[in-house]
């Protein structure tokens, strides 16, 4: 695996470690790197992002990850953009997607399901385990989900209602890092209709 692509995966994992250190440790061991190597990769990434000579985000991703696996036009509401996607070995069923506006600015950057990959079957709260789904998959499974402001640029939240395995609906909040589910929390049970 290319060292730069490995470093990028470690950057993603570093942000996820706040929520799921056990999953991150397992993934880090799968990649064959130490905690210190993960910290160093994150340090290099932060230095690159904050450098006064830093490239724009779209150019940075291309320089770090190479040419995208796919680059396709996308329409969001009444605005056109381009979806660029890269495969990452750690998550073979996902792609890292960057949405780039007409002016070259990055609008969004996160993990999404790979084309042709089987999405998870999300029917109850018990199906919502860490790293089991992406933002859009949870939103489609339990509409109408409402977006919530994240605690950092790479974090998102969704408020939604979902049943437990007994069919009792619960008001929930889901937290995502880089577009991948990290955890859910109950806001409170709703009375059955």
Secondary structure, DSSP 8 states (H G I E B T S, - for coil): --HHHHHHHHHHHHHHTTT-HHHHHHHHHHHT--HHHHHHHHHHHHHHHH-TT---HHHHHHHHH-S-SEEEEEEETTEEEEEEEEE-GGGTTEEEEEEEETTS-EEEEEEEE-TT-------SGGG--TTS-BHHHHHHHTSS-EEE--SSTTEEEEEEEEE-TTS-EEEEEEEEETTEEEEEEEEEE----
